Amino acid sequence: MRKGIHPAYGPVVFRDRAANHAFLTRSTLAGGSTAGKTIEWEDGRTYPVVDVEISDVSHPFYTGTARVMDTAGRVERFVRRYGKQG
């Protein structure tokens, strides 16, 4: 890889504020776009933290609380309204 063109890549803690859940991973956000916020992790080290509004812990699709829309009713209504004319 060419030197000097790639962003810094390092450990970052992503914190889901809705579910009060955090996880440590590596990201290019470690380069300084975290606005100086840090957190002390379970291993005793301090890492930059990025607050997210939603993650797999709080997303309705992954938690099983997603609502299923009545697509069959919509299709039947469309067929009644616009189907088989004449």
N, C-alpha and C positions, 0 to 999 in steps of 0.2 A: 504494500500500500504506500501511496505517496505520503510523505511527512507534511504536517502542518495544515492539511485540508479537512481532517476528520474531527468531529466534536469529541470532547472528553467523554469517556465511557467508564462508569463506575457504579458502586453500590448506591441504591436509593431506596428509601422506605416510601411506599405508597399507602396512604391512610384513607380508608373509606369513612367519611364523617357520618353517614347515615346509619351504618351498622356498627360503628366503633370497632373496626377491624383494620389491621395493618399487616403488610407483608413486605419482606425485604427481597429486592431483586436488583438487577443491573440495568442501567439505562443511560442514554445520552443526556438526560435531564440533570445528571450529576455535575454537568459543566457550569452551573451557576444560574440557571433560569428558575431556581426554586425560591427566589427572593430571600435568601439567607435564613430560612427556617430549618432548624435541625431537631432531631429527636434522639434520645438515648435508647438504643435497642437492647434486647434481652442479653446480648453478649457483652454489654458494658461499653460498647463503642458508640460514638456519635455519628449519625448519618444525616444527609439532607432529606427532608420530607416533602412529599408532594401530596396535597389534599385533593381527593377526587370525590365527586358527588355520588357515584354509583360504581359498584364492582360486582364480581360474581356472587358475593355474599348477600348483597341487597337488591340485585336485579330481579324483577318479577319472573322473568323467563327461567332463570337458574334456580330460584327458590320454590318454584311450583305454584306461585300465586298469580300467574298471568291469567287474564280473563280471555276466554275463547269467544270470538265474535260469531254470531249466528249467520254464517255464510250460506247455509242451505236455505234459510228463509229469504235472504236477499236474492239468491238465484231464482227461487220459485216466483218471487214477486216480479223479477225482471221478465221471466218467461211468460207470466200471466199478462204483463203489460205490453211487451213488444214481440213475443214469440208468435208463431203460426197465425199470421194474419191472412185472411182471404181465403 
